């Protein structure tokens, strides 16, 4: 698919209410295999490869913002003729999803943010630079495979299997250094807490995290939830950062239950506005 910024690639299955899956910084659409298979039975499931990942063209700016990725997501959904969708974002994908939802809340049926990467915009400049350089240096000096072998195992909890580790490392090893570096620069500028504060009160939002996540630990996810008091928070015991890979059945159940609670809500609101 050709968009304004370039080529886009994705994985898709099923039909019905659209469910859009946004991967994290060291991942790709390939990581959502268990979710595509499960939700594809009842939904039109779309897992994109973000700009700079999995065959999707890089963004033009050296240091793109979360809004740049949100703009591409809007174009991508337009091209697929998806007016509104259930959106699930993981880690950096959650940061993208929050920015997209803040700018276009009417396109969100439900919003699930998992293992929230809240962005570094509120950190001191020196800390932001340190975190950014650590990522860029790893992919530059070690290469994608070396970086994956270093960082990948930390994404999983203590009970992860060797197969889980292999899946995470192999997907991370396929990142393109330029796309990864752009995403790291976006993370450095991101401010999920500010984006969540912009969401309409009635927009269905949930936060999901693993209790063994050392990348975006409990305190970070609870900070995101606290922006909107009453936001439901679901946990997966002993799961790490890549919880949807490590514990797909538990993760799918959490998302499925949330979608079920809000089935038809967006449509009902839309019809109510038309009648008004």
C-alpha positions in Angstrom: 0.0 0.0 0.0 1.3 3.4 -1.0 0.6 6.4 1.3 1.9 10.0 1.3 5.0 9.1 3.2 5.7 5.9 1.3 5.0 2.2 1.4 3.1 0.5 4.3 3.0 -3.2 5.1 0.7 -5.0 7.6 -0.9 -8.3 8.5 -4.6 -8.8 8.4 -7.2 -11.5 9.1 -11.0 -11.9 9.6 -14.0 -9.6 9.3 -16.3 -7.7 11.6 -15.5 -4.8 14.0 -12.0 -3.6 13.3 -9.3 -4.3 15.8 -6.0 -2.5 15.2 -2.7 -3.7 16.8 0.3 -1.4 17.2 3.6 -3.0 18.1 6.5 -1.6 20.2 9.9 -0.3 19.4 11.7 -3.6 19.1 9.0 -5.5 17.3 6.7 -5.7 14.3 3.4 -7.0 13.1 4.8 -10.5 13.2 4.8 -10.5 17.0 0.9 -10.3 17.1 0.5 -13.8 15.6 -1.5 -15.2 18.5 -3.8 -12.2 18.6 -4.4 -12.2 14.8 -5.3 -15.9 15.0 -7.6 -15.5 18.0 -9.4 -12.3 17.2 -9.6 -12.9 13.5 -12.5 -15.3 14.2 -14.8 -12.4 15.1 -13.0 -9.2 14.1 -11.2 -7.6 11.2 -7.7 -7.7 12.8 -5.1 -5.3 11.4 -1.5 -5.3 12.7 0.6 -2.7 11.1 4.3 -2.4 10.6 5.0 1.1 11.8 7.0 3.4 9.6 10.5 2.1 9.4 9.5 -1.5 10.3 8.8 -4.7 8.4 8.9 -3.1 4.9 7.1 0.1 5.8 8.9 3.2 4.6 10.7 5.4 7.0 9.4 8.8 7.9 11.1 11.8 6.3 12.0 13.6 9.5 15.2 12.6 11.3 13.5 13.0 14.7 9.7 12.4 14.1 7.1 13.1 16.8 4.3 10.9 18.1 2.0 13.1 15.9 3.9 12.0 12.8 3.2 8.4 13.5 -0.5 9.2 14.4 -0.8 11.0 11.1 0.4 8.0 9.2 -1.9 5.7 11.2 -4.9 7.9 10.2 -3.9 7.7 6.5 -3.4 4.0 6.9 -6.9 3.4 8.3 -8.4 5.7 5.7 -6.8 3.6 3.0 -8.2 0.4 4.6 -11.6 2.2 4.8 -11.7 1.8 8.6 -13.5 4.8 10.1 -13.2 3.7 13.7 -11.6 0.7 15.5 -10.8 -1.0 18.7 -7.1 -0.1 19.1 -4.5 -2.0 21.1 -1.1 -0.5 21.5 1.9 -2.1 23.2 4.8 -0.2 24.7 5.8 2.4 22.0 2.7 1.4 20.1 0.7 2.5 23.2 2.4 5.9 23.0 1.4 6.1 19.3 -2.1 5.0 20.1 -2.6 7.5 22.9 -1.5 10.4 20.6 -3.8 9.1 17.8 -6.7 8.9 20.2 -6.1 12.4 21.6 -6.2 13.8 18.1 -9.0 11.7 16.7 -11.1 10.3 19.6 -14.1 9.7 17.3 -12.1 7.0 15.6 -11.6 5.0 18.8 -14.2 2.4 19.8 -12.0 1.1 22.7 -8.4 1.8 23.6 -6.2 -0.7 25.3 -2.7 0.4 26.3 -0.4 -2.4 27.3 3.1 -2.1 29.0 2.8 1.7 28.6 5.9 3.5 27.3 4.8 7.0 28.5 7.6 8.8 26.7 10.5 10.9 28.0 9.3 14.4 27.4 8.9 15.1 31.1 12.4 13.9 32.0 15.4 16.1 32.5 17.2 16.7 29.2 20.3 14.9 30.3 18.3 11.8 31.2 16.4 11.9 27.9 19.7 12.1 26.0 21.2 9.2 28.0 18.2 6.9 27.3 18.1 7.9 23.7 21.8 7.3 23.1 21.7 3.9 24.9 19.2 2.6 22.3 20.8 4.2 19.3 24.3 3.0 20.3 23.1 -0.5 20.9 21.6 -0.9 17.4 24.5 0.9 15.8 27.3 -0.9 17.6 25.8 -4.4 18.1 23.6 -4.6 15.0 20.0 -5.7 15.2 20.8 -9.3 16.1 23.3 -8.3 18.8 20.9 -5.8 20.2 18.1 -8.3 20.2 20.2 -10.9 22.1 21.1 -8.2 24.7 17.7 -6.6 25.2 15.2 -9.3 24.2 15.4 -11.6 27.2 14.7 -8.6 29.5 11.3 -8.3 27.9 10.1 -11.5 29.5 9.1 -12.6 33.0 10.7 -15.3 35.1 8.5 -18.1 33.8 9.1 -17.4 30.1 10.0 -20.4 28.0 12.9 -20.8 25.7 10.4 -20.6 22.9 9.1 -17.2 24.2 12.7 -15.9 24.3 13.4 -17.1 20.8 10.2 -15.4 19.4 11.0 -12.1 21.0 14.7 -12.1 20.0 14.0 -13.2 16.4 11.5 -10.5 15.8 13.7 -7.8 17.4 16.6 -9.0 15.3 14.7 -8.0 12.2 14.4 -4.3 13.0 15.9 -1.8 10.6 18.4 0.4 12.4 17.2 3.6 10.8 13.6 2.9 11.6 14.5 1.9 15.2 16.5 5.1 15.7 13.6 7.2 14.4 11.3 5.4 16.9 13.8 6.0 19.7 13.8 9.7 18.9 10.0 9.8 19.0 10.0 8.0 22.4 12.4 10.8 23.6 9.8 13.4 22.7 6.6 11.5 23.7 4.2 12.5 26.5 1.5 9.9 26.9 0.3 11.5 30.2 -0.4 14.7 28.4 -2.2 12.8 25.6 -4.3 10.9 28.0 -5.4 14.1 29.7 -6.9 15.2 26.3 -9.1 12.1 25.9 -12.9 12.6 26.2 -14.3 11.3 29.5 -16.5 8.7 27.8 -13.8 7.1 25.7 -13.3 3.5 26.9 -9.7 3.0 28.0 -8.0 0.3 29.9 -4.4 -0.3 31.0 -2.8 -3.7 31.0 0.7 -4.7 32.3 2.7 -7.7 33.5 3.7 -7.8 37.2 7.2 -8.8 36.2 7.7 -6.0 33.7 11.1 -4.4 34.3 11.0 -2.1 31.2 7.7 -0.3 32.0 7.1 -1.4 35.6 3.9 -1.2 37.6 4.5 2.4 38.8 4.7 3.6 35.2 1.5 2.0 34.1 -0.3 3.2 37.2 0.9 6.8 36.5 -0.8 6.4 33.1 -4.0 5.1 34.6 -4.1 7.8 37.3 -4.5 10.5 34.6 -8.1 9.4 34.3 -9.3 8.3 37.7 -11.4 5.1 37.4 -9.5 3.7 34.4 -9.7 -0.1 34.7 -6.3 -1.7 35.1 -5.6 -5.4 34.4 -2.5 -7.3 35.3 -1.0 -10.6 34.2 0.9 -12.2 37.1 4.6 -12.9 36.5 4.4 -11.7 32.8 7.1 -9.4 31.6 7.0 -6.5 29.1 6.2 -8.6 26.1 3.1 -9.9 27.9 1.0 -10.6 24.8 3.7 -12.9 23.4 4.5 -14.6 26.8 0.9 -14.9 28.0 -1.3 -14.7 24.9 -4.3 -16.5 26.4 -4.5 -14.3 29.4 -3.9 -11.1 27.3 -6.5 -12.1 24.7 -9.0 -12.7 27.4 -8.5 -9.3 29.0 -8.9 -7.6 25.6 -11.8 -9.7 24.6 -13.7 -9.0 27.9 -13.1 -5.2 27.5 -14.3 -5.2 23.9 -17.4 -7.2 25.0 -18.2 -4.6 27.6 -18.3 -1.8 25.0 -19.8 -3.7 22.1 -21.9 -1.3 20.0 -21.2 1.7 22.3 -19.4 3.7 19.6 -22.1 3.0 17.1 -24.8 4.0 19.6 -23.1 7.3 20.3 -22.7 8.0 16.6 -26.4 7.3 15.9 -27.4 9.5 18.9 -25.4 12.4 17.4 -27.0 11.9 14.1 -30.5 12.0 15.6 -29.6 15.1 17.6 
